[in-house]
Amino acid sequence: MRPTTGVRPAGFADHYEGKVLFYDIFWHRDGRTVLLVGPPSIDLDQRLGKMVCVAQPSGKRLAWREHNSKRMRLCSIRPPAGTTHLEISYAGATQTVAIAENASGFFDGARVLFTLSKNNRLEWIADWARFHALNQGTDAVILVDNGSTDYSPDEIETVLACVPGIERVAVLPAPFPYGQKDEWVAEDQNWSQFLQPAMFLVVWRRYAQAACGILNCDIDELAVPSPDGNVYEAAARSRSGTVYYRGAWVAAVPEDGRSAPYRHGDFRRLEADPERGMSSLHKWAMAPNRRWLERLSVHPYPHFLRNRPMGTRHKPTDVFIAHFRGISTSWKYDRHVSKAAGTDLPVEPALAQALDRTFSGSGGRGASG
């Protein structure tokens, strides 16, 4: 990687994933292939030698194929019938790991909403799921919990299971370092943030491969509905089976009379400054039953699908992701709420209508407050 004159953050090493070889090892939906998902090895293989993988209980040494991308390592292995464990040796250490089951049958035909989250308030998580259930037809949620300390995964699952319209829920513990932005590197300052794309791939390949549709939104993001239908329908209609949505920042200025603790329904005004108001980062949805999406080389990153073939991109212009500055723990940078006068900021009509439809009378701060 080419260094710049920037300075690497002081705590960079503390947030770097330097201990995990694979985050998850599980059966592919085909029942014959095992997928191993982890951070990229970068130059470790040249220094430490090749991984050795043995099927158990047969004791057969296995070959594997690599389907890697810049921030992710994906290996596929075809073990003999009856294999239950893999014995993996690397860098002088050996560990035997059980192969996890594929859970895509549980979400067969579902309209899945998923994200990675840490310590977001439980009422935010509930509001996020409620909004998408009512406005997008979401009926299943998969939440990857990145080591929250404010509550347990079981508490998250309980909250989501109580949201009207949400019929299937999975909370996946992932207590690994998220990674930190590296300003010392010129071409990709997010190069060390391995966890998010890897866990997105686990969500897709292990849990949502048989879903009707998959939508990626963070807790501080709401997919505002379009008159033409929901996001899952848009993905199914598209030639590629995938759609991208533009983003728009919602100002951290609450409506008059609203006070902390703030909820999504308290904010509905877009940033006045065009540069500050438009988010250049798109989000995506997919209908995963398309043939090209079976390729293991296609990886789901937060804002795009990496290694997608030519001619498969589709981006509508009539739907957007509302990105709420005021719904944040400020883990990345300060996004504090300002009660300064914001009545001159424009209210986004489609967003306001969807918020009122979702939260009025529900305790989630709709028009009635």
C-alpha positions in Angstrom: 0.0 0.0 0.0 1.2 3.5 -0.9 1.7 5.7 2.2 0.7 9.4 2.2 1.7 12.3 4.4 -1.3 11.6 6.6 -0.9 10.3 10.1 -2.1 6.8 11.2 -4.4 7.1 14.2 -2.8 6.4 17.5 -5.1 3.5 18.4 -5.0 1.9 14.9 -3.3 -1.3 16.1 -5.9 -1.7 18.9 -8.7 -1.8 16.4 -6.9 -4.0 13.8 -8.0 -7.6 13.3 -4.7 -9.5 13.7 -5.8 -12.7 15.4 -8.7 -14.2 13.5 -8.2 -16.5 10.5 -11.9 -17.0 9.7 -15.0 -15.4 11.2 -17.3 -18.2 10.2 -17.1 -21.6 8.6 -20.4 -23.1 7.3 -22.1 -25.2 4.7 -23.1 -23.7 1.5 -26.8 -24.0 0.6 -25.8 -26.8 -2.0 -25.0 -29.1 1.0 -21.7 -30.1 -0.7 -19.5 -27.1 -0.3 -18.0 -25.5 2.9 -17.4 -21.7 2.9 -14.7 -20.2 5.1 -15.1 -16.4 5.5 -12.5 -14.1 7.1 -10.2 -11.1 6.8 -7.7 -11.1 4.0 -4.4 -12.7 4.7 -2.6 -9.8 2.9 1.1 -11.0 3.0 0.8 -13.5 5.8 0.8 -16.6 3.6 4.2 -15.6 2.1 5.6 -15.3 5.6 3.9 -18.1 7.5 3.2 -20.7 4.8 0.0 -22.2 3.4 -2.9 -23.3 5.5 -3.5 -27.0 5.8 -7.1 -28.3 6.0 -8.1 -31.9 7.0 -11.6 -33.2 7.0 -12.8 -35.0 10.1 -13.5 -37.8 10.8 -12.2 -39.1 7.5 -8.7 -37.5 7.9 -8.6 -36.6 4.2 -6.4 -33.6 3.4 -8.4 -31.1 1.4 -7.7 -28.6 -1.4 -9.6 -25.3 -1.5 -10.3 -22.5 -3.9 -9.9 -18.8 -3.1 -12.6 -16.3 -4.1 -11.0 -13.2 -2.5 -11.5 -9.5 -2.7 -9.7 -6.5 -1.3 -11.2 -6.6 2.3 -12.3 -10.2 2.5 -11.0 -13.8 2.2 -13.4 -16.5 1.0 -12.3 -20.1 0.6 -14.5 -22.9 -0.7 -13.9 -26.6 0.1 -15.6 -29.8 -1.1 -15.1 -32.3 1.8 -16.1 -36.0 1.6 -19.6 -37.0 2.7 -20.0 -37.4 6.4 -17.6 -34.5 7.2 -18.5 -32.7 10.4 -15.3 -30.8 11.4 -12.3 -29.2 9.7 -8.9 -29.5 11.3 -7.0 -26.3 10.2 -3.3 -25.8 10.7 -1.6 -22.5 10.1 1.4 -20.7 11.4 2.3 -23.6 13.7 -1.1 -23.8 15.3 -3.8 -26.4 14.8 -7.5 -26.1 15.6 -10.5 -28.3 14.9 -13.7 -26.4 14.1 -17.2 -27.7 13.7 -18.9 -26.8 10.3 -21.9 -24.7 11.0 -25.2 -25.5 9.3 -26.7 -23.4 6.6 -29.7 -21.5 7.8 -31.1 -20.2 4.5 -34.1 -22.4 4.8 -35.3 -20.4 7.8 -35.5 -17.3 5.6 -36.8 -19.0 2.5 -39.0 -16.5 0.6 -38.5 -13.7 3.2 -38.0 -10.0 2.6 -34.9 -9.5 4.7 -33.5 -6.3 6.2 -30.0 -6.6 7.7 -27.2 -4.5 9.2 -24.2 -4.6 11.5 -24.7 -2.7 14.8 -23.0 -1.9 18.1 -24.7 -0.3 21.1 -27.4 1.5 19.1 -30.3 2.1 21.4 -32.9 -0.6 21.4 -35.7 1.8 20.6 -33.7 2.9 17.5 -33.4 -0.7 16.4 -37.2 -1.3 16.9 -38.1 2.0 15.1 -35.7 1.0 12.2 -37.4 -2.4 11.8 -40.9 -1.0 12.3 -40.4 1.6 9.5 -39.2 -0.9 7.0 -41.9 -3.4 7.9 -44.6 -0.8 7.3 -43.1 1.1 4.3 -41.1 -1.6 2.5 -42.8 -4.9 3.4 -39.9 -6.2 5.4 -40.9 -9.3 7.3 -37.5 -10.6 8.5 -34.4 -9.0 10.2 -30.9 -10.2 10.5 -28.8 -8.1 12.8 -25.0 -8.7 13.3 -24.1 -7.5 16.8 -20.5 -6.2 16.9 -19.9 -6.9 20.6 -22.5 -4.5 22.2 -22.0 -3.9 25.9 -25.3 -2.1 26.7 -27.4 -5.2 26.2 -27.3 -8.9 25.1 -28.1 -10.4 21.7 -31.1 -12.1 23.3 -32.4 -8.6 24.3 -32.0 -7.4 20.7 -33.9 -10.5 19.4 -36.7 -9.9 21.9 -37.1 -6.3 20.8 -37.2 -7.2 17.1 -39.6 -10.1 17.6 -42.1 -7.6 19.1 -42.2 -5.4 16.0 -45.5 -5.8 14.1 -44.9 -7.5 10.7 -41.5 -8.9 11.6 -41.9 -12.7 11.5 -38.4 -14.1 11.5 -35.3 -12.7 13.3 -31.7 -13.7 13.7 -29.1 -11.9 15.8 -25.5 -12.9 15.0 -22.9 -12.2 17.6 -19.6 -10.9 16.0 -17.4 -9.6 18.9 -14.4 -8.8 16.6 -12.6 -5.5 15.9 -14.4 -3.4 13.4 -11.2 -1.7 12.1 -10.3 1.9 11.9 -9.8 4.4 9.1 -6.2 4.6 8.1 -5.3 8.1 6.9 -1.7 7.0 6.3 -2.8 5.1 3.2 -3.6 6.9 0.0 -5.7 4.6 -2.2 -8.1 3.1 0.3 -8.3 4.5 3.8 -10.9 1.9 4.8 -8.7 -1.0 3.8 -8.5 -2.5 7.4 -12.2 -2.5 8.0 -12.6 -6.2 7.3 -15.5 -7.2 9.5 -18.4 -5.5 7.8 -18.1 -6.9 4.3 -17.2 -10.3 5.7 -20.3 -10.5 7.9 -22.4 -9.2 5.1 -21.3 -12.2 3.1 -22.1 -14.5 6.0 -25.6 -13.0 6.2 -26.1 -13.5 2.5 -24.6 -16.9 1.9 -25.4 -18.6 5.2 -28.8 -17.0 6.1 -30.4 -15.2 3.2 -29.5 -17.1 0.0 -33.1 -18.3 -0.4 -34.7 -15.0 0.6 -37.1 -13.2 -1.8 -35.1 -10.0 -1.3 -32.3 -8.5 0.8 -32.0 -4.9 1.8 -29.0 -3.4 3.5 -29.5 -0.3 5.7 -27.8 0.9 8.9 -29.8 1.7 12.0 -29.4 5.4 11.2 -30.8 4.9 7.7 -34.4 4.5 6.5 -35.3 3.5 2.9 -38.0 6.0 2.0 -40.7 4.3 -0.1 -41.4 5.0 -3.7 -44.8 5.3 -5.4 -43.6 2.5 -7.7 -43.4 -0.1 -5.0 -41.1 -1.4 -2.3 -37.3 -2.0 -2.6 -37.7 -5.8 -2.9 -40.2 -5.4 -5.8 -37.8 -3.0 -7.5 -34.9 -5.5 -7.2 -37.1 -8.3 -8.5 -38.1 -6.2 -11.5 -34.6 -5.0 -12.4 -32.7 -6.8 -15.2 -29.8 -7.6 -12.8 -31.9 -8.4 -9.7 -30.1 -5.6 -7.9 -30.9 -1.9 -7.3 -28.9 1.0 -5.8 -30.3 3.9 -3.9 -28.9 7.4 -3.5 -28.5 8.9 0.0 -29.6 12.1 1.5 -28.5 13.5 5.0 -31.3 14.4 7.4 -30.1 17.3 9.6 -29.6 16.7 13.3 -32.1 19.4 14.1 -35.3 18.2 15.9 -38.7 19.5 15.1 -40.1 22.1 17.5 -41.0 20.8 20.9 -39.0 17.6 20.5 -36.4 16.7 23.2 -34.0 14.0 24.1 -33.8 11.1 23.9 -34.3 11.5 20.2 -35.9 9.1 17.8 -36.0 8.9 14.0 -39.4 10.5 13.9 -38.0 13.7 15.5 -36.0 14.6 12.3 -37.4 15.3 8.9 -35.4 18.2 7.5 -32.7 17.8 4.9 -29.4 19.6 5.1 -29.6 23.0 3.2 -26.1 22.8 1.9 -26.1 20.6 -1.2 -22.7 19.3 -0.6 -23.5 18.5 3.0 -27.0 17.2 2.2 -26.2 14.7 -0.5 -24.6 11.5 0.5 -22.3 10.0 -2.2 -22.6 6.6 -0.7 -25.4 4.5 -2.2 -27.0 1.4 -0.6 -28.3 -1.6 -2.3 -31.0 -4.3 -2.4 -31.0 -7.6 -4.3 -33.2 -10.5 -5.3 -30.6 -13.3 -4.7 -32.1 -15.8 -7.1 -30.3 -14.5 -10.1 -27.7 -16.9 -11.6 -24.8 -14.4 -11.6 -25.3 -13.9 -7.9 -24.3 -17.5 -7.3 -20.7 -16.7 -8.2 -18.6 -16.9 -5.1 -16.4 -14.1 -6.4 -19.3 -11.6 -6.0 -18.9 -10.0 -2.5 -21.4 -7.6 -0.7 -19.7 -4.5 0.5 -21.6 -1.8 2.3 -22.1 0.5 -0.7 -21.7 -1.8 -3.7 -21.3 -5.4 -4.9 -17.7 -6.1 -5.7 -16.7 -8.1 -8.7 -20.1 -7.9 -10.3 -20.0 -8.6 -14.1 -20.5 -6.0 -16.7 -24.1 -5.1 -17.5 -25.5 -6.0 -14.0 -25.7 -2.5 -12.5 -29.1 -0.8 -12.1 -29.7 2.4 -10.1 -33.2 3.9 -9.9 -33.6 7.6 -9.1 -37.0 7.7 -7.4 -36.0 6.1 -4.0 -33.5 7.4 -1.5 -31.9 6.4 1.8 -32.6 9.0 4.6 -29.4 9.1 6.6 -30.1 10.6 10.0 -27.2 12.6 11.6 -29.1 12.7 14.9 -29.4 8.9 15.2 -25.9 8.0 16.2 -23.7 7.1 19.2 -21.0 9.3 17.5 -18.6 6.3 17.5 -17.0 7.5 14.3 -17.2 11.3 14.8 -19.3 13.8 16.7 -22.9 13.9 15.3 -24.5 15.8 18.2 -28.1 17.1 17.9 -28.4 20.9 17.7 -31.6 22.6 18.9 -30.7 25.8 17.0 -33.4 27.1 14.7 -33.9 24.9 11.7 -37.2 26.0 10.4 -35.5 27.3 7.3 -34.3 23.8 6.4 -36.5 22.0 3.9 -38.9 19.2 5.1 -38.7 16.2 2.8 -42.3 15.4 2.0 -42.0 11.6 1.3 -39.9 11.1 4.4 -42.2 13.1 6.6 -45.2 11.1 5.3 -43.5 7.8 5.9 -42.4 8.8 9.4 -46.0 9.9 10.3 -47.4 6.7 8.8 -45.0 4.6 10.9 -44.8 6.4 14.2 -47.9 8.4 14.9 -49.5 7.0 18.1 -46.8 4.3 18.4 -44.4 6.1 20.8 -41.9 6.5 18.0 -42.4 10.3 17.6 -44.5 10.8 14.5 -46.6 13.9 13.8 -48.2 13.8 17.2 -44.8 13.8 19.0 
